[in-house]
């Protein structure tokens, strides 16, 4: 499962986690017990990827943030594949109509 925030809210969430834990940077957050690759954390911070549910819950627990006060939705793990498949089908349909 993945956690989907509205635009720029995922970055705000990670900034809040950094603030609450007293971490000056993303790299320091990894030193505080977050077991994650640095490049993956950067992708979450820049909102290229959505946060996995277990990482979201761990960050909330680590920082003491009440997740019930946040605005997010839980989506399926393969959400990106579903969206990509729909776009691909649409493109194929448009190409056959043009030919």
N, C-alpha and C positions, 0 to 999 in steps of 0.2 A: 504494500500500500504506500501511497505517496501523499504528501501534504502540499496542497496548492494554495498559495496566497494570491491576493490581487496584486496588480502591478506595483513593483517597488516595495511591497510589504515584506517580502522574504529578506531583503537586505536590511530593512529596519529591524526585523526580528533578530537577525544575527548581530547587528549593531547593539541591540539591547542586551543580548547574551554576553557580548564582549564587555559592555559597561558593568553589568551585574557581577561578572566574575573578576573584574579588575584586569582584564587582558587588554594590553595596548594594541595587539595585532592578531590576525588570524593564526599566524604561526605560534604565537604564545598560547592561544586557545588549545591548540593541539598538545602543548606541553602540560596543560591542566587536566589531562585525562580523557580527551576526546580521541578515540581510536579511529583515525580516518586519514586518508591520503591528503596532502596539502592541496594538490591540484583539484581534487574533488571538492574540497571545501571552498576553493576559489570559484568553481563552477556554480556551487549553490549560492555563494555571495553575489555573483554577477547575474544570477537568475537564469543561467543557461539550462540548469536542471532543477527539478523540484526535489525537495528534501524527502528522504525516506521516513516513514512514520517512526521507526525505532530511533533514528538519529534525532528527530524532532522532540520526541519524548525525553531522550537523554539530555538534550540541551536545556529543555525546560526544567528538568530535575536538577541539573548542575547549577543553573543560574537562579533557581527559585521563582521562575515565572509561572504564573497560573495560566495553563493553556486554555481554560474556559473563557478567559478575558480576551483572547486573540480571535481575529476574524480569518478563518481558513476553512478549507473543505478537504475531505479525504477522497482521493481518487484511486483508481485501480493502477496496478503496477505497469500495465501495458497501454496506458492512455496515449502515449506518443505514437505507438504503433497503430492504434486505431485511427488517430487523426491523419497520420501519413497515408494509411490505406485509403481513406476516404478521398484525400487530395489526389492520390494516384488514379483512382477510379474516375474521378471527375476529369482529370487531364486526358485520360484515355478516351473518354466519351467525347470530349471536345475535339480531339484530334481525328476521330472517326467521322464526326459530323463535317469537319472542314474538308476532308478528302473526297 
